[in-house]
Amino acid sequence: MPVIETVLIFAGIPLGIALLLALAVFGKSLKQPNRYRPGKSWDFAPQWFSAHPAVLTSSAPTGSATAVGGASGEW
């Protein structure tokens, strides 16, 4: 087997696999998403996050809630 074939087999194939893995891992971050940087103005609309959006829009008084809470997760 010539030296060039040996180098391609034992160095080229592992290098190609490493490049494919690096592209799979870092591929999405190469696209540079639009995100907030400290010190810049905040141009995004405010959002409220809730596990139960219906609770935010209900007109029920807060005293009638039956949530127990706690670490057990029984809400």
C-alpha positions as CSV (number, residue, x, y, z in Angstrom):
1,M,0.0,0.0,0.0
2,P,1.5,3.4,-1.0
3,V,2.2,6.0,1.7
4,I,-0.5,8.4,0.4
5,E,-3.2,5.7,0.8
6,T,-2.0,4.9,4.3
7,V,-2.1,8.5,5.3
8,L,-5.6,9.0,3.8
9,I,-6.9,5.9,5.6
10,F,-5.3,6.4,9.0
11,A,-5.4,10.2,9.2
12,G,-8.0,11.4,6.6
13,I,-10.9,9.2,7.8
14,P,-10.6,10.1,11.5
15,L,-10.1,13.8,10.6
16,G,-13.3,13.7,8.4
17,I,-15.3,12.0,11.2
18,A,-14.0,14.7,13.7
19,L,-15.0,17.5,11.4
20,L,-18.5,16.0,10.9
21,L,-19.0,15.7,14.7
22,A,-17.7,19.3,15.2
23,L,-20.2,20.5,12.5
24,A,-23.0,18.6,14.2
25,V,-22.2,20.0,17.6
26,F,-21.4,23.6,16.6
27,G,-23.6,23.9,13.5
28,K,-26.5,25.8,15.1
29,S,-24.3,28.3,16.9
30,L,-22.6,29.3,13.7
31,K,-25.8,31.1,12.6
32,Q,-25.5,33.9,15.3
33,P,-29.1,34.4,16.5
34,N,-30.4,37.8,17.4
35,R,-30.1,37.9,21.2
36,Y,-29.8,40.4,24.0
37,R,-26.3,41.6,24.9
38,P,-25.7,43.3,28.3
39,G,-25.6,47.1,28.0
40,K,-27.8,47.3,24.9
41,S,-31.4,48.4,24.8
42,W,-34.2,45.9,25.4
43,D,-36.2,45.9,22.1
44,F,-38.4,42.8,22.9
45,A,-42.0,42.8,24.0
46,P,-42.7,41.7,27.6
47,Q,-44.2,38.3,28.1
48,W,-45.9,36.6,31.0
49,F,-45.2,32.9,31.6
50,S,-47.6,30.7,33.4
51,A,-48.2,27.0,33.7
52,H,-51.9,27.6,33.5
53,P,-52.8,30.6,31.2
54,A,-56.5,30.3,32.1
55,V,-55.7,31.3,35.6
56,L,-54.4,34.7,34.4
57,T,-57.6,35.4,32.5
58,S,-60.1,34.1,35.0
59,S,-62.2,36.5,37.0
60,A,-62.3,34.3,40.1
61,P,-61.2,35.9,43.4
62,T,-57.8,34.8,44.6
63,G,-59.3,33.5,47.9
64,S,-61.1,30.7,46.1
65,A,-58.0,29.0,44.8
66,T,-57.5,25.4,46.0
67,A,-53.8,25.1,45.3
68,V,-51.7,23.5,48.0
69,G,-48.3,24.0,46.4
70,G,-45.2,22.8,48.0
71,A,-42.5,20.3,46.8
72,S,-45.1,17.6,46.1
73,G,-46.4,19.4,43.0
74,E,-50.1,19.2,44.0
75,W,-51.5,22.4,42.7
